[in-house]
Amino acid sequence: MQRVAASWLIYTLSGSGVWLGIDSLAAGLPTILLLPIGGIAADRYNRQTILIVANVAQAFLALTVAWLWWYGWLSVVALIVCSLLAGIITSISAPANQAIVPAAAGEDHVKNAIALNSLQYNVARVLGPAIGGLAIASMGAGGCFALNAFSFLVMAGTLLSIRNIPQSKRNQPLGYRDLSEVKQFVWTTPAMKRSLFLIVLLAFTSAPIITLLPIIADQIHKSNASGYSALLSCFGVGGALAGLAVAAFPASKKTQAWSSIALPLLGATLVLLPLVRYQVMSFLLVSLAGACMIGSMIQLGTTLLKDTPDDLRGRVSGLQQLGFRVAQPLGGFVAAMLIHWFGVSLVFASFGILLALTSSTILRTHKLPAMESTPDF
């Protein structure tokens, strides 16, 4: 919901896709330095405490932006700064958020837990834009930020109420050796390297459909904030359905074909989306893109978590998040810059073809390991 308000405000205040790219880049900049530190912290300190503090900090930041809007002091620069600060908080807490899943759910339920976590996240993506669109229309952007602050506080309270989550066993000072340890583990495990590369590729090439949807809503469909919110909701619907499908069905050989089909199919949706003039078809394409992207991220994320020892999960998750959160803003920034010279259709097509060809080549020559069948919730 906060991203709906921020992205739409930046585009309406500036009238330029370049500022959307800059905002995306600002959100990703802290990851370069802070995600590895967040990964180390997740392996050294109480992951639950890290997440509680992070949610409270995000709530305070959202309330600050709402206050600036209510007093008429909000600008594009202020929104960019907001994205930068939110990126800092997220960078510190993201590895703990990912690494806590196996401990909270149990090792036998990792796949299902990741899928259900993705499901709730994408249900929020469906409801968030709808609520965000209504809030913009009725209360203005400040209402979106205020409601988002409330959601962060609810999450902090929920985390406080949870008891008996196993914690990381070690509690040592931060050090360079922590990073070299996880580097050696990833480098000597082929499945880790393939999964991480595919995550980075997916993040970079799918960036236009995340960052530049306001341009599709405005230039292709001549729509307003409600049209943009509808597109985001469709992406969330597709992602939620993919998460539900993975959680509902045990892993099997059929699920191993997902990435080999979903990644090229996502590339095809990128090619087609700017060419479709009918909103209904656009909604279907964006929903398909959400299903392909989230389904692939679930499979790749499950491979990483299940094959990683618990005392390394924070740092491996930090490395995964680093790749994703650097590649996606960078992809959005590059796409936004190229649109000025080559147009929307050519840029989307180029990113889609890159994803389809590269992922197909990798998945044909290097098969991902089969996920073990796990009990359903």
Beta strands, then each sheet from edge to edge (+ up, - down):
end
